[in-house]
Amino acid sequence: MSKTEVSRRSLLQAVTVGAVAVGGGAALNMAVPGTAEALVRKLPGNWDETWDVIVVGSGFAGLAAAAESAAAGAKTILLEKMPSYGGNSIINGGVFAAWDDKWHYREKLNLGTDSPEQHFQDILKGGDYYSIPELAKLVADGSADALAWVVDEGGAELRPTVTRAGGHTAYRTHAAKSGVGREYTEALRKIAEKHGVKPTLGTEVTWIWRADADPKSPVLGVEVKRGKKVMNLKANKAVILASGGFSQNVDMRMSHNPRLTSDYNCTNHKGATGEIHKFAQAVGADTLQMNFIQLYPYAEPETGLLDAQAVYPFNGPGYGILYVSKQGKRFVNELERRDVVAYAQINLGKDAKPTWSIFTEAMILPMGGAPEEIEDGLKRGRFVKADTIPELAQKCKIPSDTLVDTVNKYIQYHKDGKDPEFNKPITPAMFSLEKGPYYAIAQWPAVHFCMGGLRTNAKTQVIDVFGSPIPKLYAAGEVVGGVHGSNRLGSNAIPTCIVFGRTAGRNAVLD
Ligand SMILES: Cc1cc2nc3c(=O)[nH]c(=O)nc-3n(C[C@H](O)[C@H](O)[C@H](O)COP(=O)(O)OP(=O)(O)OC[C@H]3O[C@@H](n4cnc5c(N)ncnc54)[C@H](O)[C@@H]3O)c2cc1C
């Protein structure tokens, strides 16, 4: 045994023995010695149910994983703690980055070139080169195929356009026909059901069982709570963690990024609380980049809601949308990444809420909008509409002279093909703001996405603190860290979840 191996084993054994001095049947548990948690963790004497593959979480990643493992013949259960399925995925904005699609919209609409390599480079640059390149490459290479899968096998439909969103250098962001992530979760649910798996709702995973810290020691199963009932489920082949991020857990996000206090709203569903990260850590899993937590710059200012209307400011930059402060001045290059836009807003000062996005009628369809969303947005007061800029300014309580001046300058930059103020690239697809009617929507940053999470390899195996895969433990989706570096480019999460979810489902059955 090498010196490293000796020290690694003795360290883990010391932790294990210290944590669970309860004799035979003790489970690996790296909780703090002496805590109640540490004392009670004993391996189950018998298992209530036995499955081949246990998937935790019913969002994009979990559904894709369950569909693939069941398709490969594994007896698969898909566990979901909430009373309904879908997590953040089902409420998501439906924008999906893929360099191509079966209709070749980008080419047909003359929106320039793109390639998996260009997408890959954008992911790296957009995350300040903190991404694990091998993982980012798999997303870029697999995005078009992931989109084709939900369209061809699941029946998902798209709007006939593509947009160029902040940080992307190409028009590659597709919009779901329904305008929400449900378009793809329903498609994935159908594929999974075709193979016999339905989400098992109201079933919370409360522990991951692993006997000991020997690198060869596999994960054995999970403990779950259903109502008051506690049960233990055995996994013959693998446990796949697809439990999403932890944006709703204020203590957890502040322990990694103290700036993200409860003063910030959050776009996520209530179940994005991150306990699975901790259970995985307790059985030896490594994490990375947990401090990289994204703010969505365009959430509804008072509630943090990310509804269909809040996606317009995200989809608009490639078609000429304008962002202004409540003083009527531009404050950022509209084609910038989310982190740059969000902190540009925050740095305007504590009374700067809200900022506004301004677009015209002509931009709506190209930027993936829909008349029924406009109508609904106007009815609910999410959009403000006016025939002229002074009228829009008056309705939004923005100083009219300043806004008129800002818009006139912006129109001139568009004519000149050059933005001397913020250096935004002007593309032929961008519309001028010369002609109304005009629309405005208020926006403010809200906590949105966890770039950090569990460390995995290209096979989606969860890696322990010493760099070895933990046998029979896989993870995919937002629970995984390192794909997007310091900042995820918008619309890259869906392909990430589907690409790695499918990989996890396929690999899990090989164990
Ligand atoms: C409002 C909103 C809009 C978004 N829009 C877009 C977009 O348009 N495009 C894009 O690319 N990305 C978007 N994102 C990001 C993207 O939707 C998420 O990153 C993605 O949905 C995560 O999928 P997932 O499968 O990893 O996790 P989720 O979809 O969050 O699913 C995880 C599931 O695991 C369950 N779970 C957690 N813990 C347990 C437990 N202990 N036991 C059992 N179950 C558990 C949760 O309840 C949840 O249902 C958006 C995010 C939000 C919040």
PDBQT file of the ligand as one rigid body, heavy atoms in Angstrom, charges set to zero:
ROOT
HETATM    1  C1  LIG A 601     -37.540  30.168 -12.891  1.00  0.00    +0.000 C 
HETATM    2  C2  LIG A 601     -36.366  29.549 -13.601  1.00  0.00    +0.000 A 
HETATM    3  C3  LIG A 601     -36.239  29.704 -14.969  1.00  0.00    +0.000 A 
HETATM    4  C4  LIG A 601     -35.172  29.098 -15.635  1.00  0.00    +0.000 A 
HETATM    5  N1  LIG A 601     -35.108  29.192 -16.991  1.00  0.00    +0.000 NA
HETATM    6  C5  LIG A 601     -34.123  28.543 -17.656  1.00  0.00    +0.000 A 
HETATM    7  C6  LIG A 601     -34.128  28.484 -19.077  1.00  0.00    +0.000 A 
HETATM    8  O1  LIG A 601     -35.047  28.988 -19.729  1.00  0.00    +0.000 OA
HETATM    9  N2  LIG A 601     -33.123  27.817 -19.692  1.00  0.00    +0.000 N 
HETATM   10  C7  LIG A 601     -32.123  27.201 -18.996  1.00  0.00    +0.000 A 
HETATM   11  O2  LIG A 601     -31.233  26.610 -19.620  1.00  0.00    +0.000 OA
HETATM   12  N3  LIG A 601     -32.126  27.205 -17.641  1.00  0.00    +0.000 NA
HETATM   13  C8  LIG A 601     -33.094  27.837 -16.969  1.00  0.00    +0.000 A 
HETATM   14  N4  LIG A 601     -33.125  27.788 -15.598  1.00  0.00    +0.000 N 
HETATM   15  C9  LIG A 601     -32.192  26.899 -14.897  1.00  0.00    +0.000 C 
HETATM   16  C10 LIG A 601     -32.686  25.453 -15.027  1.00  0.00    +0.000 C 
HETATM   17  O3  LIG A 601     -34.092  25.433 -15.103  1.00  0.00    +0.000 OA
HETATM   18  C11 LIG A 601     -32.263  24.580 -13.860  1.00  0.00    +0.000 C 
HETATM   19  O4  LIG A 601     -30.889  24.655 -13.691  1.00  0.00    +0.000 OA
HETATM   20  C12 LIG A 601     -32.678  23.130 -14.120  1.00  0.00    +0.000 C 
HETATM   21  O5  LIG A 601     -34.084  23.057 -14.220  1.00  0.00    +0.000 OA
HETATM   22  C13 LIG A 601     -32.188  22.197 -13.045  1.00  0.00    +0.000 C 
HETATM   23  O6  LIG A 601     -32.669  20.908 -13.360  1.00  0.00    +0.000 OA
HETATM   24  P1  LIG A 601     -32.345  19.705 -12.396  1.00  0.00    +0.000 P 
HETATM   25  O7  LIG A 601     -32.984  18.515 -12.998  1.00  0.00    +0.000 OA
HETATM   26  O8  LIG A 601     -30.905  19.654 -12.091  1.00  0.00    +0.000 OA
HETATM   27  O9  LIG A 601     -33.058  20.137 -11.028  1.00  0.00    +0.000 OA
HETATM   28  P2  LIG A 601     -34.583  20.506 -10.724  1.00  0.00    +0.000 P 
HETATM   29  O10 LIG A 601     -35.371  20.716 -11.945  1.00  0.00    +0.000 OA
HETATM   30  O11 LIG A 601     -34.585  21.603  -9.726  1.00  0.00    +0.000 OA
HETATM   31  O12 LIG A 601     -35.121  19.160 -10.071  1.00  0.00    +0.000 OA
HETATM   32  C14 LIG A 601     -34.591  18.678  -8.862  1.00  0.00    +0.000 C 
HETATM   33  C15 LIG A 601     -35.696  17.965  -8.130  1.00  0.00    +0.000 C 
HETATM   34  O13 LIG A 601     -35.128  17.261  -7.030  1.00  0.00    +0.000 OA
HETATM   35  C16 LIG A 601     -36.030  17.323  -5.952  1.00  0.00    +0.000 C 
HETATM   36  N5  LIG A 601     -35.312  17.075  -4.699  1.00  0.00    +0.000 N 
HETATM   37  C17 LIG A 601     -34.403  17.865  -4.088  1.00  0.00    +0.000 A 
HETATM   38  N6  LIG A 601     -33.994  17.305  -2.941  1.00  0.00    +0.000 NA
HETATM   39  C18 LIG A 601     -34.657  16.133  -2.814  1.00  0.00    +0.000 A 
HETATM   40  C19 LIG A 601     -34.693  15.127  -1.818  1.00  0.00    +0.000 A 
HETATM   41  N7  LIG A 601     -33.991  15.243  -0.681  1.00  0.00    +0.000 N 
HETATM   42  N8  LIG A 601     -35.484  14.039  -2.016  1.00  0.00    +0.000 NA
HETATM   43  C20 LIG A 601     -36.251  13.930  -3.149  1.00  0.00    +0.000 A 
HETATM   44  N9  LIG A 601     -36.295  14.879  -4.091  1.00  0.00    +0.000 NA
HETATM   45  C21 LIG A 601     -35.494  15.964  -3.944  1.00  0.00    +0.000 A 
HETATM   46  C22 LIG A 601     -36.570  18.740  -6.035  1.00  0.00    +0.000 C 
HETATM   47  O14 LIG A 601     -37.782  18.882  -5.338  1.00  0.00    +0.000 OA
HETATM   48  C23 LIG A 601     -36.734  18.921  -7.536  1.00  0.00    +0.000 C 
HETATM   49  O15 LIG A 601     -38.009  18.576  -7.988  1.00  0.00    +0.000 OA
HETATM   50  C24 LIG A 601     -34.187  28.384 -14.914  1.00  0.00    +0.000 A 
HETATM   51  C25 LIG A 601     -34.309  28.263 -13.532  1.00  0.00    +0.000 A 
HETATM   52  C26 LIG A 601     -35.392  28.826 -12.875  1.00  0.00    +0.000 A 
HETATM   53  C27 LIG A 601     -35.514  28.674 -11.395  1.00  0.00    +0.000 C 
ENDROOT
TORSDOF 0
